[in-house]
Amino acid sequence: MDAGTDAEVTPVATQGLNALPVPPPPPDKPMLGVTAFVTNVYAEPRDTSKKLGYLRVGTKVARSDEPAGKAGCPGGWYQIHPRGYVCVGKDATLDLEDPLLKAASRGPNLRKALPYHYAFVRAVLPLYLRVPTADEQQKSEFKLKDHLDWFEQNKGMVQKVTLGATDVAIDERGVPLPGKKVGELGLGKNSLELGEGVLLGGETENDPIPFWLEGGKRAIPNISEFAVPDYAVFADRARRFTGLSLVGSFPTGPESLGRRFAITADMRLAPNTKIKPDTGSTWHGVELTEDFTLPLAFVRNRGVRTYQISGNKATPGEELELRSIHQLTGRLRKAEGVKYYRTKDKQFLSELDVGLAIAPDTWPEAAEKGEKWIEVSIKNQTLVLWEGKRPIYATLVSTGQAGMGDPKTTTATVRGVFRIRNKHISATMDSNESTSEGGQPDRVINASVSQSGPPKESPAKDKDSSPAAKKAGKGTKDAKGAKNAKAGGKDKPTAPVAPAAKDAGKNATAAPADAKVPRRGDGEYGVTRRRGEGTYKLRDVPYIQYFASGYALHTAYWHDVFGTPRSHGCINMSPVDGHRVFLWTEPAVPEGWHAAVTGEEMGEGTVVIVHE
């Protein structure tokens, strides 16, 4: 493999389009396969060099013909496409017939708004390592007979889904197709037309038991982070409200109580009677054109009405749909101390009811240079994608619960100017907003930012001064107006720090202060509360992009309150929006990789500006 040629490949920003991917390798290149849940990619053939990203189990990538060395790696360090080195051994293999590679061949689907199928746990369940017998299930699950009787009587109601994120028709850029209603997918079936088998990850409604589970045995090793002896029936339990990512499902016969089992991304089995398929929010923003562009107003509350203004009096008119989008003229009036914005259809909207997406008063350096940049307004709960001074996409998001509070001591989102540090197709979070790729971020010192636009020029400063963080492009100088901002958060990792992003951290939504901690037998009957509520894990949260230590842009598949502050400091996006933004930002994650760290080797990250 020609390292010099690969190193020269740089994604090019194209107006209105996604980041351009790295060209594929020559078709005659040999391959290596990944046999650990995650396998790191290093900048040099040694595990003390910088991490460039990581690969997921089942992935096959092009490699060099011969290893570059064997220091600390008896199997050899092989260069992979487009750059970096992987150690062949316990985490990777040259044997492309390895059963684990075949078993885990179904990876994330980046052509869809959600890369996996998802489900939420409605009752405490063991995550089985092999297909359990009826007797093994009875011993492992509390009051199982009562639960199965309840499920049989209520299955039609409790497994019912609504149209969701993957039912929104999108183009190759991830942009929603105009004029298409939710569920209009052409020849493809929408969520209401799919059976439980496919909704839980199956390719068909009645997939056969996978080869690696035939005969009640398990032909592949346990790759989950929960280590157990080889003879174990299951590896850990999943509590209520846990979100699971699924890559397959299959029915069983009476020997296993006739239950369907869903296959999780880390190759464990979840019984269908204790999980509910989830389809995510259909909400998404809008592509901006010459005919439909800023300034815009997003309706953020229910029961909002238009107004007519006469003197100092505002008279309410027609009711507007929640999250409807309205073009503004740029004019405003005041009545009884409240600002009202004039729409192009000659109505007025109250500042108390809408979130604005408007052009900034002053342009940041990224805009002046014609770069891509992301603007997030905490006050308005809006996000706008910019290419230079041209806005191309606008939407509603959910930032930190504490709004404009101090990020050092609250769940507020950090303000300032940053660059994307690392990008993950997915990673697991918990209710303390930690990820398995997480770290111990610092707390943030407030950045002073203009309410109506990006900040004026002043270098920001970050406590994370590691070489990897510096190379990852923190964006501290690409600002007009940000005062010093130290990036951080206060999270605790849920597992040993895995792959590339040791400067990553807090994510997901906060557990309510009075959340009930699940106990044995809790919730055997009934439907779960709000998705993601309580003490839980959210597996494979999609399209995570860290821009500061402990702060990320990411998809939230577990709620649908975009336009309302909700997170522990991260910026929550709907599945359609998160997917669109992930594909657009720089650099592109190389094909076959699961995550990439920005910087000199992989490319500089897109600028992110967060202000009031």
Secondary structure, DSSP 8 states (H G I E B T S, - for coil): --HHHHHT------TTS---------TT--EEEE-SSEEEEESSSSTTS-EEEEEETT-EEEB-SS-SB-TT-TT-EEEBSSS-EEE-SSSEES-TT-HHHHHT-----TTSSSSSEEEEESS-EEEESS---HHHHHHHSTTHHHHHHHHHHHHHHHT-----GGGS-B-TTS-B-TT--TT--TTS--GGGS-HHHHTT-SSTT----GGGGGG---S---SSS---TT-SEEEEE-TT-EEEEEEEEE--GGGTT-EEEEETTS-EEEGGGEEEE-------EE--SSS-SSEEEE-STT-EEEEEETTEEEEEEE--TT-EEEEEEEEEEETTEEEEEETTS-EEETTTEEEE---SS--HHHHTT-EEEEEETTTTEEEEEETTEEEEEEE-B-BTTTTS-TTTSS----EEEE--EEEEEEEEETTS-BTTB---B--------TTS--BS-----S---HHHHHT---SSS-BB------B-----SSS--SS-TTB---SB---TT-----TTTTSSS--SSTT-SS-EEEEEEEEEEEETTEEEEE-SS---TTS--BSSSEEE-HHHHHHHHHHSSS---TT-SEEE-BTTTB---EEEEE-
